[in-house]
Amino acid sequence: MKDTISTKIEQLDEKFEKINQKTETHLEGLLWAKPITYWDYIQTDALLNLQIQRSTLPDEMVFIMYHQVNELLFKMILWEMEQVCHNTAPSTEFFTERLNRISRYFDMLTTSFDIMKEGMEPEQYLKFRNTLTPASGFQSAQYRMIEFASTDLINLIDFRFRATIDRNTSYTHALEHLYWQAAGKDHQTGEKSYLLCEFERKYKKEFLAFMEEYNTINLWQKFKQLPENDQKNPELIAAMRHYDKTVNITWVMGHFNAAKKYIESVPGNHEATGGSDWKKYMLPKYQKRIFFPELWSEEELKNWGE
């Protein structure tokens, strides 16, 4: 037997002994295990069978797959965030490198809007969108979690209620006053839409737990835990600002412009599929949603999204 193989077997024996397993049993298993294939590893067949249309219009398939790709990228972003936020003492280099990864994913999301904007016939979209009511991209739970993991909750609160909320406010109360709640409530009665009720029925408990988990370990809090000199690092500050602007202005405007093309492709007033006032909900200049306000000048904050 080659020395390299003997060494590997010794290492395996040491590994399995630590977890009270028999090395010979695992080696026996290898005799009967079939080699891995690309399609088994990636689960290609399962992945390609997740696209189920609700209409007979071919461009709906573009719409479905585009949003599924978005959700996969959201999962990649959350995966990177978890590594940063749950690291008890991340180095500045590690923090910056992971933040740049996250930003690249959002850069990809931003440029990808052309696929949807130019990839569907408006006539087809305006037909199949009615089969999607009241579902809406508003109901992307992963995107909400990305927001919770990015910044302190106060920066996600509707600006009309920020003065009445602080770090001692209950998570349930804070959830009721997040900026996106306004898109699912009657402005006069405060009654929640079916869209919002179903969203909360599905995810409210998960959101509350996630909000509490990331309250003191979100990206902004991890940034503030770095050495003071590192917090002034120009490359790190640039990475933080790029991420903030990409998520809250560039990506949002890409989404807005794609929606605008289709929703306004015919005359008249049109709602989003979820029934929200999509312009006021989406435009950054109305929401003033900023993850890291301390990294922007007073003038930049004032003109956010203009």
N, C-alpha and C positions, 0 to 999 in steps of 0.2 A: 504494500500500500504506500502511495506517495506520502511524503512527510506533510505536505500541505493538507491532504485529506485527513490524516491522523490528527493534525492540529485542530481542524474544524470539528471533528468528532469529539475531541476533548473539550472544546469550547461548548459544544452542544450538550455534552454530558454535564458540564458545570451549570449551564443555564437551566436544564430540566431538573437537576438536583435541588436547585434553589426553590423551585415551585412544587417539589415533591412529585415529580413525574418520572416515568421510566423512559430513558433514551431509546431503548430497543423498540418500545411500542411505537414511538413517533417515527423511527426509521422504517419500521414495518409498514406504517401508514403511507410513507413516501413511495413504497413499491407499487401501491395500487392507486395512488393519486394521479389523475390525468393532468397533463401540462396545461397551464393557463393560456387562454387565447385573448386576443384584443376584445372580441365581442363579449366574452364572459366577464372580463375585467371592467369594461365600460358599461356593461349591461345595455348594449346597443338596442337589442330587440325591445326591451321594456321601454327604453327612452323614446324610441320611434313610434311606440304605440300609445303615447300619452296625448296625442293631438286628436281631440274629438270635436268635430264641428257641430254647431247647432243649426246651421243653414246649409243650403246647397251652393252658396256663392264661393268660388275658389279663393278669393282674396281673404276670406276669413281665416284660412290656414296660415297666411302670413301673419295676421294679427295674433293668433294663438301662439305660434312658435316664437314670435318676437317677445311676447310677454313671458313665456317660459324661459327664454334666454336671460331676460332681465332678472327673474327670480333666482336663476343659477348664479348670476353675478352677485346678487345681493347675498347669497349664501357664502360666496367666496369672501366678500367684504366682512361679513360677520365673523368668519373663521379667522381672519387676520386681526380683527378688533379684539376677539377673545384672547389671542396670544399676547397682545399689548396690555390690555386692561387687567388681565389676571396674572401678569408678571409683577411680582412684589417690588422689584427694583430694576426696571428696564433701563439699559444704558441709553444715552442720547443717540448713539449710532443705531441701535436696534429700533428705538422709537421712530427715528426719521426714516429708516429703511422700510419699516412696516407701513408707515403713513404714506410713503410714496407708492407702495404696492396698492393700497386702498384707493389712492388718487388715480392711479392708472386704470383701475377697474371702472371708476366713475368717468374718466376721460373716454373710455370705450363706450360706456352707456350713453354719454353725451353725443358722440359722433354717430352712434348707431341709429339715432332718431331719423336720419335720412332714409334708412331702410323702410321705416313705417311711413314716413312723410311722402316719399316718392314711390313706394312699393305697392300701393293699393289704389284702385279706382274709386274716387269719391262716391260714385253712384252705388257701387257695391257696398262700401262702408256704411252709407246712410241707410241701407236696407238691413244688413245683418246686425248693425248695432242695436236695432230694436229687439232682436232676439236675446240680447245680453242684459237688458234692463231687468232688475236694478243693479246688477253687478257693476263694479267699478274698480279701476286701478287704485282708487282711494283705499281699498280693502287689502292692500299688500301689507301683511303683518311684518314681514321681514324689513321693509323700508322703515316702519315705525320703530323697530328695534334698533336699526342703524342710527336713527336720530337719538334714541335714549342712550346709546353707547357712545355718542359723540360729544355730548355737552350736558351742562347742568340743566335740570328740568325747567328752571325759570326762563331759559332762553327758548323753550318750546311752548310756553304759556301764551295764550292770546294776549297781546299787548294791553288790551283794555282791562285785564284783571291782574297784571303783574304786581301792582302796588299792594294787593291784598294777599299775596302768596309768598311764603319764604320757605326755608329748609325745614321748618317745623310743621308745615302743612302736610296733612295726610295725603298719601299717594292717590287715594280714591278721589279726593277733592281736586288734586292737581290734574288727574286724568280728565275730569269733567270740564276743565278749563284749558286744555291743550288747544293750540291754534286750529287744528283740523276738525275740532268738534263743531266749529261754526259752519262748516260745509254740510253738516248733517242735521242741523237744527233749524226749526222755524224761528226766525229772528224776533217775532213778536210774542209767541207763546212759549218758546223754549222746548217745544215738543220735538223728540228725536224722530228722524226719518227711518223707514224700514232698513235702508242701507246701513245706517249707523247702529241701529238696534241689533241687526244680525252680526255685524262686525264685532260688537262688544260681547254678544252672546258667545261667539266663537273664541275670542281672544282676551277678554277683559282680565281674567285671572292670570293668564300668562303675562300680559302687559304689566300688571301691578307687581308681580314677582320680579320681572326684568327691570322695571324702574327702580325697585329697591336694591337689586343686585348691583346695578351700575351707578347708583347715586354717588358713591365716593370713589369709583374707579373708572369713570368714563374718560374719554381721550383728554378732555380739558383738565380733569383732576390729575391724570397721570402726567400731563405736561407740567402742571404746577408742582408736582413732586420731584421734578428733575432739579439738579443743582442750579442755583440762581444764574450763574454764568452761562450754563447750557441753555437756559430759557431765553437768553439773548443771542443765541447762535443764529446768524442770518439765514443759513440753509434750513434750519429747523423752522424758523418763523415763516420763511417762504413756503415751506411744505404745508404748514398749518393754514396759512392764508389761501393757498391754492386749493386745498381740500374744502375749506369753508365756501369759497366762491364757486367752486365747481359744483358742489352739491346744492347750494342754496340759490345760485343765480344761473350759471351756465346750463346745468342739467335741467333745471326747472323751465328755463326759457326754451330749450330744445323740445321739451314735452309740450309746452304751451303752443309753440309754433306749429308742431305737428297736429295737435288737436284743433287749432284754429283753422288750418287748411281744410279739414274735413267738416267740422261743425258749421263753418261759415261758407261752405261751398254752395249752399242754396240760400235764397233770401229768407229773412225772418229771424226771430229769436229762438235759440236752441239751447237746451240744457245738456249737461253731460249725462251719460247713461245712468248715473246715480242720482240725478236730479239736482245737483249742486250748481251754485253760481260759479262756474268753472274759472271765469276770469279773475274774480276777486280771490278765489281760493288758491289759484296757481301763481299769479304774478307776484314776484318778490317784493315789489315796491309797496304792495298792500300788506303782506305778511311780516316784512322786516325780520325774517327768521335768520338769525346769525349764530353760529355755534361758538365762535370765539370773539366776542365783541371787544375784548381788551386788546386785541391785536390789530384793530382798525382805528384810524383817526376819526375825530369828530365829524369831519367833512365827509369821509367815506361812509360812515354810519348814516349820516343824514341823507346821502344820495344813493343808498343801497338799492340796487335793482333798477335804477333809472337808466 
